[in-house]
């Protein structure tokens, strides 16, 4: 046998063994990463569920039946004026808590005479006592000029009303 060929063969065999070891480690790392990704994905989903829980309603009843039509309250909390270009959105955030103990189901809506240029999210859910619920008020003018109406956020215990004025 030729010693040079034996040395070359031995080196090839060693290289092959090292490659197999590296491949096995890479495979193991890949599997661990996939397991962690799956755990992380389900943790993210759990987090989303928990975050969403804050605005899910506590009781299941018909808001329209319970509160009747949306009517502005006697007291106005404030006037919200937004200006935007046609078909462009201007927005305003309102942070609100339940002034009473615990949770309270709410409805956020506009009076029937408020133009459809206005929208609010969320429209219903549960207000907490110790944590703000952020209502995002949007104005997207469909025509030129000034439009106005009233945003009403109400629970069984209170009603808060804002006058909304939008202009182009």
C-alpha positions as CSV (number, residue, x, y, z in Angstrom):
1,X,0.0,0.0,0.0
2,X,1.1,3.5,-0.8
3,X,1.7,5.6,2.4
4,X,0.7,8.9,0.6
5,X,-2.6,7.5,-0.4
6,X,-3.3,6.2,3.1
7,X,-2.5,9.6,4.6
8,X,-4.8,11.3,2.1
9,X,-7.6,8.7,2.8
10,X,-7.1,9.2,6.5
11,X,-7.4,13.0,6.1
12,X,-10.6,12.6,4.0
13,X,-12.1,10.3,6.6
14,X,-11.3,12.8,9.4
15,X,-12.8,15.7,7.3
16,X,-15.9,13.6,6.7
17,X,-16.2,12.8,10.4
18,X,-15.8,16.5,11.3
19,X,-18.4,17.5,8.7
20,X,-20.9,14.9,10.1
21,X,-20.3,16.3,13.6
22,X,-20.9,19.9,12.5
23,X,-24.0,18.9,10.5
24,X,-25.4,17.1,13.6
25,X,-24.8,20.2,15.8
26,X,-26.4,22.4,13.2
27,X,-29.4,20.1,12.9
28,X,-29.8,20.1,16.7
29,X,-29.6,23.9,16.8
30,X,-32.2,24.1,14.1
31,X,-34.6,21.9,16.0
32,X,-34.1,23.8,19.2
33,X,-34.7,27.1,17.4
34,X,-37.9,25.7,15.9
35,X,-39.1,24.6,19.3
36,X,-38.3,28.0,20.8
37,X,-40.1,29.7,17.8
38,X,-43.2,27.7,18.5
39,X,-43.1,28.5,22.2
40,X,-42.5,32.2,21.4
41,X,-45.4,32.3,18.9
42,X,-47.8,30.8,21.4
43,X,-46.6,33.2,24.1
44,X,-47.2,36.1,21.7
45,X,-50.7,34.8,21.0
46,X,-51.3,34.4,24.7
47,X,-50.1,38.0,25.2
48,X,-52.4,39.2,22.5
49,X,-55.3,37.4,24.1
50,X,-54.5,39.0,27.4
51,X,-54.1,42.4,26.0
52,X,-57.4,42.1,24.1
53,X,-59.1,40.9,27.4
54,X,-59.1,44.5,28.6
55,X,-61.6,45.6,26.1
56,X,-63.7,42.5,25.9
57,X,-67.1,42.9,27.4
58,X,-67.8,41.5,30.9
59,X,-71.5,40.8,30.3
60,X,-73.3,39.7,27.1
61,X,-76.3,42.0,26.6
62,X,-77.6,44.1,23.7
63,X,-76.1,47.6,24.1
64,X,-78.8,49.2,22.0
65,X,-81.5,47.6,24.1
66,X,-79.8,48.5,27.4
67,X,-78.8,52.1,26.6
68,X,-81.3,53.0,23.9
69,X,-80.4,55.3,21.0
70,X,-77.2,57.4,21.4
71,X,-78.1,60.7,22.9
72,X,-75.7,63.5,23.9
73,X,-75.4,63.9,27.7
74,X,-76.3,67.1,29.5
75,X,-72.7,67.9,30.3
76,X,-70.1,68.2,27.5
77,X,-66.6,66.9,28.6
78,X,-64.9,69.0,25.9
79,X,-64.8,70.0,22.2
80,X,-62.5,68.0,19.9
81,X,-61.6,69.9,16.7
82,X,-59.8,68.0,13.9
83,X,-58.8,69.3,10.5
84,X,-57.9,67.2,7.6
85,X,-57.7,67.1,3.8
86,X,-60.3,65.3,1.7
87,X,-60.1,61.5,2.2
88,X,-57.2,61.9,4.6
89,X,-57.5,60.8,8.3
90,X,-56.9,63.0,11.3
91,X,-57.0,61.3,14.7
92,X,-57.3,62.1,18.4
93,X,-56.9,59.8,21.4
94,X,-59.1,59.9,24.5
95,X,-57.9,57.9,27.5
96,X,-60.7,56.9,29.9
97,X,-61.0,54.8,33.1
98,X,-64.0,53.5,35.0
99,X,-64.4,56.0,37.8
100,X,-66.1,53.4,39.9
101,X,-64.9,50.0,41.2
102,X,-64.1,47.1,38.9
103,X,-65.1,46.8,35.3
104,X,-67.9,48.4,33.4
105,X,-69.1,47.5,29.9
106,X,-69.2,50.5,27.7
107,X,-70.6,51.7,24.3
108,X,-68.7,54.4,22.3
109,X,-70.8,55.8,19.5
110,X,-71.9,59.0,17.8
111,X,-75.3,60.6,17.9
112,X,-77.4,59.8,14.8
113,X,-76.9,63.4,13.5
114,X,-73.1,63.0,13.4
115,X,-71.8,62.6,9.9
116,X,-70.1,59.3,8.9
117,X,-66.8,61.3,8.4
118,X,-66.3,60.4,12.1
119,X,-65.3,57.0,13.6
120,X,-64.2,55.6,16.9
121,X,-62.4,52.5,18.1
122,X,-63.2,50.5,20.2
123,X,-67.0,50.8,20.0
124,X,-67.7,48.5,22.9
125,X,-65.8,46.6,25.6
126,X,-65.0,46.9,29.2
127,X,-63.5,49.9,31.1
128,X,-61.2,49.2,33.9
129,X,-60.8,51.2,37.1
130,X,-57.0,51.1,37.3
131,X,-56.1,51.2,33.6
132,X,-56.8,53.6,30.8
133,X,-58.8,52.4,27.8
134,X,-57.6,54.4,24.7
135,X,-60.4,55.5,22.3
136,X,-59.1,56.5,18.9
137,X,-61.3,59.1,17.3
138,X,-60.8,59.5,13.5
139,X,-62.0,62.2,11.2
140,X,-61.9,61.5,7.4
141,X,-63.8,64.2,5.5
142,X,-65.8,63.1,2.5
143,X,-66.6,66.6,1.5
144,X,-65.4,70.2,1.9
145,X,-66.5,72.4,4.9
146,X,-67.2,71.9,8.5
147,X,-69.1,68.9,10.1
148,X,-70.0,68.4,13.7
149,X,-71.7,66.0,16.0
150,X,-71.3,64.3,19.4
151,X,-69.3,61.3,20.6
152,X,-70.9,59.5,23.6
153,X,-69.1,57.0,25.7
154,X,-71.4,55.4,28.2
155,X,-71.7,52.6,30.8
156,X,-74.6,51.8,33.1
157,X,-73.2,54.2,35.6
158,X,-72.1,57.2,33.6
159,X,-72.2,59.0,30.3
160,X,-69.5,61.2,28.8
161,X,-70.1,63.4,25.8
162,X,-67.7,65.3,23.6
163,X,-68.6,67.7,20.8
164,X,-66.7,66.9,17.7
165,X,-66.0,69.4,15.0
166,X,-64.2,68.5,11.8
167,X,-63.1,70.8,9.0
168,X,-61.2,70.7,5.7
